[in-house]
Amino acid sequence: MTSSAAKHLAGKTVIITGASSGIGRSTAFEFARTAPSNGLKLVLTARRIDVLQQISAEIAKETDNGVKVFPAKLDVGESSAVAKFVSSLPEEFRDIHVLVNNAGLVKGVAKAPDIAEEDINTMFQTNVMGLINMTQAILPIFKSRGVDGGAGDIINVGSIAGREPYVGGSIYCATKAAVRSFTDSLRKELIATRIRVIELDPGQVETEFSLVRFNGDKSKADAVYAGCEPLTPDDIAEVVVFTASRRQNVVVADTLIFPNHQASATIMHRKM
């Protein structure tokens, strides 16, 4: 028996940014496992094409080639590359129905005035401009659908940091606050259409996030999760796919997701 989620995803094309690891990787697998034989197509983007190719092969094997996957090297922080991206896709992958804006990163824990300009630019270019540029590249496809002004799903992966700033994260928090404002504005601008605008704000999730923040220092990254059980990328992926596989009139507009030990960006219980 086919689930209602699988039926709602049938024949759709989903694009996921930052799909080589963490939440993006898990989201690719969750979509494939939810609709493994309903004509689903996935476009997976990231900077590491070799990893994307491996993920694509694993999905093809797991679904017995029931899900078609196109891996594409893309740095969403490069505006010119994003602008040319859709036209560079094979024809069968261009009719996109779901955009998952997942790509994002954090650099360092410096406080003003000691924040490196390079880190500031990298975070804003990836987390904000990358997300906005991807949305602007894909939105014309959604709006071209003739039903009620267009149709499609824009799913933005934000963060609790966009709701509650914390010490040592001023720039990252600012980028995620920008994502939240952009998402809210976009939802209002598209109210007369069937385009759903969705935001998921995770709390603490164990991914490569902290490893990137501390420039590969694993001991510092591991300390972030010491004494607690953080969310996993799979936890967030399940919610992403849930929002995309609801009946068209259902918009899961705003979701905040914590592990059990967390109550806010700064309030967590750790077992010592």
Secondary structure as a PSIPRED ss2 file (coil, helix, strand):
# PSIPRED VFORMAT (PSIPRED V4.0)

   1 M C   1.000  0.000  0.000
   2 T C   1.000  0.000  0.000
   3 S C   1.000  0.000  0.000
   4 S H   0.000  1.000  0.000
   5 A H   0.000  1.000  0.000
   6 A H   0.000  1.000  0.000
   7 K H   0.000  1.000  0.000
   8 H H   0.000  1.000  0.000
   9 L H   0.000  1.000  0.000
  10 A C   1.000  0.000  0.000
  11 G C   1.000  0.000  0.000
  12 K C   1.000  0.000  0.000
  13 T E   0.000  0.000  1.000
  14 V E   0.000  0.000  1.000
  15 I E   0.000  0.000  1.000
  16 I E   0.000  0.000  1.000
  17 T C   1.000  0.000  0.000
  18 G C   1.000  0.000  0.000
  19 A C   1.000  0.000  0.000
  20 S C   1.000  0.000  0.000
  21 S C   1.000  0.000  0.000
  22 G H   0.000  1.000  0.000
  23 I H   0.000  1.000  0.000
  24 G H   0.000  1.000  0.000
  25 R H   0.000  1.000  0.000
  26 S H   0.000  1.000  0.000
  27 T H   0.000  1.000  0.000
  28 A H   0.000  1.000  0.000
  29 F H   0.000  1.000  0.000
  30 E H   0.000  1.000  0.000
  31 F H   0.000  1.000  0.000
  32 A H   0.000  1.000  0.000
  33 R H   0.000  1.000  0.000
  34 T H   0.000  1.000  0.000
  35 A C   1.000  0.000  0.000
  36 P C   1.000  0.000  0.000
  37 S C   1.000  0.000  0.000
  38 N C   1.000  0.000  0.000
  39 G C   1.000  0.000  0.000
  40 L C   1.000  0.000  0.000
  41 K E   0.000  0.000  1.000
  42 L E   0.000  0.000  1.000
  43 V E   0.000  0.000  1.000
  44 L E   0.000  0.000  1.000
  45 T E   0.000  0.000  1.000
  46 A E   0.000  0.000  1.000
  47 R C   1.000  0.000  0.000
  48 R C   1.000  0.000  0.000
  49 I H   0.000  1.000  0.000
  50 D H   0.000  1.000  0.000
  51 V H   0.000  1.000  0.000
  52 L H   0.000  1.000  0.000
  53 Q H   0.000  1.000  0.000
  54 Q H   0.000  1.000  0.000
  55 I H   0.000  1.000  0.000
  56 S H   0.000  1.000  0.000
  57 A H   0.000  1.000  0.000
  58 E H   0.000  1.000  0.000
  59 I H   0.000  1.000  0.000
  60 A H   0.000  1.000  0.000
  61 K H   0.000  1.000  0.000
  62 E H   0.000  1.000  0.000
  63 T C   1.000  0.000  0.000
  64 D C   1.000  0.000  0.000
  65 N C   1.000  0.000  0.000
  66 G C   1.000  0.000  0.000
  67 V C   1.000  0.000  0.000
  68 K E   0.000  0.000  1.000
  69 V E   0.000  0.000  1.000
  70 F E   0.000  0.000  1.000
  71 P E   0.000  0.000  1.000
  72 A E   0.000  0.000  1.000
  73 K E   0.000  0.000  1.000
  74 L C   1.000  0.000  0.000
  75 D C   1.000  0.000  0.000
  76 V C   1.000  0.000  0.000
  77 G C   1.000  0.000  0.000
  78 E C   1.000  0.000  0.000
  79 S H   0.000  1.000  0.000
  80 S H   0.000  1.000  0.000
  81 A H   0.000  1.000  0.000
  82 V H   0.000  1.000  0.000
  83 A H   0.000  1.000  0.000
  84 K H   0.000  1.000  0.000
  85 F H   0.000  1.000  0.000
  86 V H   0.000  1.000  0.000
  87 S H   0.000  1.000  0.000
  88 S H   0.000  1.000  0.000
  89 L C   1.000  0.000  0.000
  90 P C   1.000  0.000  0.000
  91 E H   0.000  1.000  0.000
  92 E H   0.000  1.000  0.000
  93 F H   0.000  1.000  0.000
  94 R C   1.000  0.000  0.000
  95 D C   1.000  0.000  0.000
  96 I C   1.000  0.000  0.000
  97 H C   1.000  0.000  0.000
  98 V E   0.000  0.000  1.000
  99 L E   0.000  0.000  1.000
 100 V E   0.000  0.000  1.000
 101 N E   0.000  0.000  1.000
 102 N C   1.000  0.000  0.000
 103 A C   1.000  0.000  0.000
 104 G C   1.000  0.000  0.000
 105 L C   1.000  0.000  0.000
 106 V C   1.000  0.000  0.000
 107 K C   1.000  0.000  0.000
 108 G C   1.000  0.000  0.000
 109 V C   1.000  0.000  0.000
 110 A C   1.000  0.000  0.000
 111 K C   1.000  0.000  0.000
 112 A C   1.000  0.000  0.000
 113 P C   1.000  0.000  0.000
 114 D C   1.000  0.000  0.000
 115 I C   1.000  0.000  0.000
 116 A C   1.000  0.000  0.000
 117 E H   0.000  1.000  0.000
 118 E H   0.000  1.000  0.000
 119 D H   0.000  1.000  0.000
 120 I H   0.000  1.000  0.000
 121 N H   0.000  1.000  0.000
 122 T H   0.000  1.000  0.000
 123 M H   0.000  1.000  0.000
 124 F H   0.000  1.000  0.000
 125 Q H   0.000  1.000  0.000
 126 T H   0.000  1.000  0.000
 127 N H   0.000  1.000  0.000
 128 V H   0.000  1.000  0.000
 129 M H   0.000  1.000  0.000
 130 G H   0.000  1.000  0.000
 131 L H   0.000  1.000  0.000
 132 I H   0.000  1.000  0.000
 133 N H   0.000  1.000  0.000
 134 M H   0.000  1.000  0.000
 135 T H   0.000  1.000  0.000
 136 Q H   0.000  1.000  0.000
 137 A H   0.000  1.000  0.000
 138 I H   0.000  1.000  0.000
 139 L H   0.000  1.000  0.000
 140 P H   0.000  1.000  0.000
 141 I H   0.000  1.000  0.000
 142 F H   0.000  1.000  0.000
 143 K H   0.000  1.000  0.000
 144 S C   1.000  0.000  0.000
 145 R C   1.000  0.000  0.000
 146 G C   1.000  0.000  0.000
 147 V C   1.000  0.000  0.000
 148 D C   1.000  0.000  0.000
 149 G C   1.000  0.000  0.000
 150 G C   1.000  0.000  0.000
 151 A E   0.000  0.000  1.000
 152 G E   0.000  0.000  1.000
 153 D E   0.000  0.000  1.000
 154 I E   0.000  0.000  1.000
 155 I E   0.000  0.000  1.000
 156 N E   0.000  0.000  1.000
 157 V E   0.000  0.000  1.000
 158 G C   1.000  0.000  0.000
 159 S C   1.000  0.000  0.000
 160 I H   0.000  1.000  0.000
 161 A H   0.000  1.000  0.000
 162 G H   0.000  1.000  0.000
 163 R C   1.000  0.000  0.000
 164 E C   1.000  0.000  0.000
 165 P C   1.000  0.000  0.000
 166 Y C   1.000  0.000  0.000
 167 V C   1.000  0.000  0.000
 168 G C   1.000  0.000  0.000
 169 G C   1.000  0.000  0.000
 170 S H   0.000  1.000  0.000
 171 I H   0.000  1.000  0.000
 172 Y H   0.000  1.000  0.000
 173 C H   0.000  1.000  0.000
 174 A H   0.000  1.000  0.000
 175 T H   0.000  1.000  0.000
 176 K H   0.000  1.000  0.000
 177 A H   0.000  1.000  0.000
 178 A H   0.000  1.000  0.000
 179 V H   0.000  1.000  0.000
 180 R H   0.000  1.000  0.000
 181 S H   0.000  1.000  0.000
 182 F H   0.000  1.000  0.000
 183 T H   0.000  1.000  0.000
 184 D H   0.000  1.000  0.000
 185 S H   0.000  1.000  0.000
 186 L H   0.000  1.000  0.000
 187 R H   0.000  1.000  0.000
 188 K H   0.000  1.000  0.000
 189 E H   0.000  1.000  0.000
 190 L C   1.000  0.000  0.000
 191 I C   1.000  0.000  0.000
 192 A C   1.000  0.000  0.000
 193 T C   1.000  0.000  0.000
 194 R E   0.000  0.000  1.000
 195 I E   0.000  0.000  1.000
 196 R E   0.000  0.000  1.000
 197 V E   0.000  0.000  1.000
 198 I E   0.000  0.000  1.000
 199 E E   0.000  0.000  1.000
 200 L E   0.000  0.000  1.000
 201 D E   0.000  0.000  1.000
 202 P E   0.000  0.000  1.000
 203 G C   1.000  0.000  0.000
 204 Q C   1.000  0.000  0.000
 205 V E   0.000  0.000  1.000
 206 E C   1.000  0.000  0.000
 207 T C   1.000  0.000  0.000
 208 E C   1.000  0.000  0.000
 209 F H   0.000  1.000  0.000
 210 S H   0.000  1.000  0.000
 211 L H   0.000  1.000  0.000
 212 V H   0.000  1.000  0.000
 213 R H   0.000  1.000  0.000
 214 F C   1.000  0.000  0.000
 215 N C   1.000  0.000  0.000
 216 G C   1.000  0.000  0.000
 217 D C   1.000  0.000  0.000
 218 K H   0.000  1.000  0.000
 219 S H   0.000  1.000  0.000
 220 K H   0.000  1.000  0.000
 221 A H   0.000  1.000  0.000
 222 D H   0.000  1.000  0.000
 223 A H   0.000  1.000  0.000
 224 V H   0.000  1.000  0.000
 225 Y C   1.000  0.000  0.000
 226 A C   1.000  0.000  0.000
 227 G C   1.000  0.000  0.000
 228 C C   1.000  0.000  0.000
 229 E C   1.000  0.000  0.000
 230 P C   1.000  0.000  0.000
 231 L E   0.000  0.000  1.000
 232 T C   1.000  0.000  0.000
 233 P H   0.000  1.000  0.000
 234 D H   0.000  1.000  0.000
 235 D H   0.000  1.000  0.000
 236 I H   0.000  1.000  0.000
 237 A H   0.000  1.000  0.000
 238 E H   0.000  1.000  0.000
 239 V H   0.000  1.000  0.000
 240 V H   0.000  1.000  0.000
 241 V H   0.000  1.000  0.000
 242 F H   0.000  1.000  0.000
 243 T H   0.000  1.000  0.000
 244 A H   0.000  1.000  0.000
 245 S C   1.000  0.000  0.000
 246 R C   1.000  0.000  0.000
 247 R C   1.000  0.000  0.000
 248 Q C   1.000  0.000  0.000
 249 N C   1.000  0.000  0.000
 250 V C   1.000  0.000  0.000
 251 V C   1.000  0.000  0.000
 252 V C   1.000  0.000  0.000
 253 A C   1.000  0.000  0.000
 254 D E   0.000  0.000  1.000
 255 T E   0.000  0.000  1.000
 256 L E   0.000  0.000  1.000
 257 I E   0.000  0.000  1.000
 258 F C   1.000  0.000  0.000
 259 P C   1.000  0.000  0.000
 260 N C   1.000  0.000  0.000
 261 H C   1.000  0.000  0.000
 262 Q E   0.000  0.000  1.000
 263 A C   1.000  0.000  0.000
 264 S C   1.000  0.000  0.000
 265 A C   1.000  0.000  0.000
 266 T C   1.000  0.000  0.000
 267 I C   1.000  0.000  0.000
 268 M E   0.000  0.000  1.000
 269 H C   1.000  0.000  0.000
 270 R C   1.000  0.000  0.000
 271 K C   1.000  0.000  0.000
 272 M C   1.000  0.000  0.000
